[in-house]
């Protein structure tokens, strides 16, 4: 198959996405496919030689660098004649314009099948506050928290009310970012620190989510076509699972399967399935949880396009049951093709 591997993009997770794109291209070539590594943020200059490309995953692009990449470039890229020969798009884009339904909508308009969730589920999952409401309605445990709009980013009285409601240890994050970009954990309930954290998160999103911190262990559950993979436990060293711990080698330990009771693991996997189907996800995804002191999984978010290098969490979980990275890529392709064929047979 001629497969366009879409990676890079306009979000702060751009470099991580490029690393995933290269890994997928190498796997697809090994499988006998004909991959093209494409960065739609570059418009008509979107083609990348994945054989020689070297990604940088331990840094984020600057705001100035991202401002040079215009959303209209995505349309220009997908309008290129080269896409007339593409059988499938393998999406490894993260964040805004890649994981939020925008690129999915453009591919549907172009008539190109693609991997992962469709437009609606992608948009819902990317919106942390909205997806949390859906999770709660589906009976899942979620962290207590509130969305904050721009008009309250500098409202100290409002911040004091949040602290009184949520306690001293608070998580502040952008509503529609990933890889812990813009996330701050307030340890002591200091109002100035809370206000600064809200404004920092507000640099990345028009809405900020403020939540009560949940003590406990961090676990994650990958899914392929609604079927769960083994639970992975994440153990960052000397801190929390921020961008540095995610993408700097040696800063985080992982255990798969997680060393948790079998009934707790099964319950977490059931929760992941519930979240997956509540949002209407397709293909592959990853549900992130905090496991509280009572071993109850509290869902944090659903990633419809999780990190996807050969050492990322979903591939790690797949490998633990004998599914190597190229085979995992092929399974994801098979799901996308089957879904496309069924939809077009109606």
HELIX and SHEET records of a PDB file:
HELIX    1   1 UNK A   14  UNK A   30  1                                  17    
HELIX    2   2 UNK A   40  UNK A   45  5                                   6    
HELIX    3   3 UNK A   63  UNK A   67  1                                   5    
HELIX    4   4 UNK A   72  UNK A   78  1                                   7    
HELIX    5   5 UNK A   81  UNK A   85  5                                   5    
HELIX    6   6 UNK A  102  UNK A  110  1                                   9    
HELIX    7   7 UNK A  119  UNK A  126  1                                   8    
HELIX    8   8 UNK A  128  UNK A  137  1                                  10    
HELIX    9   9 UNK A  150  UNK A  152  5                                   3    
HELIX   10  10 UNK A  156  UNK A  166  1                                  11    
HELIX   11  11 UNK A  191  UNK A  202  1                                  12    
HELIX   12  12 UNK A  243  UNK A  247  1                                   5    
HELIX   13  13 UNK A  262  UNK A  279  1                                  18    
HELIX   14  14 UNK A  313  UNK A  319  1                                   7    
HELIX   15  15 UNK A  325  UNK A  344  1                                  20    
SHEET    1   A 4 UNK A  47  UNK A  48  0                                        
SHEET    2   A 4 UNK A  34  UNK A  38 -1                                        
SHEET    3   A 4 UNK A   2  UNK A   6  1                                        
SHEET    4   A 4 UNK A  88  UNK A  91  1                                        
SHEET    1   B 4 UNK A 145  UNK A 149  0                                        
SHEET    2   B 4 UNK A 207  UNK A 212 -1                                        
SHEET    3   B 4 UNK A 170  UNK A 174 -1                                        
SHEET    4   B 4 UNK A 184  UNK A 186 -1                                        
SHEET    1   C 4 UNK A 227  UNK A 228  0                                        
SHEET    2   C 4 UNK A 217  UNK A 224 -1                                        
SHEET    3   C 4 UNK A 232  UNK A 236 -1                                        
SHEET    4   C 4 UNK A 252  UNK A 256 -1                                        
SHEET    1   D 4 UNK A 227  UNK A 228  0                                        
SHEET    2   D 4 UNK A 217  UNK A 224 -1                                        
SHEET    3   D 4 UNK A 284  UNK A 291 -1                                        
SHEET    4   D 4 UNK A 297  UNK A 303 -1                                        
END                                                                             
